[in-house]
């Protein structure tokens, strides 16, 4: 394996790790905010359900990014 290929793999791995970290934190933050707003009465149950569904989608996407890329 040549050095250029190794460098590109390293960059790909770093970008995936950064993306997973950002998506997971965004999902966690959105979940916390939506539940707090629901507890204060600023969001309805339907709105919270949609927000939590979006959090689930973000988490699923981050898990898919953890899988190795298909060749």
Helices and strands as residue ranges (DSSP letters): H 3-39, H 45-66
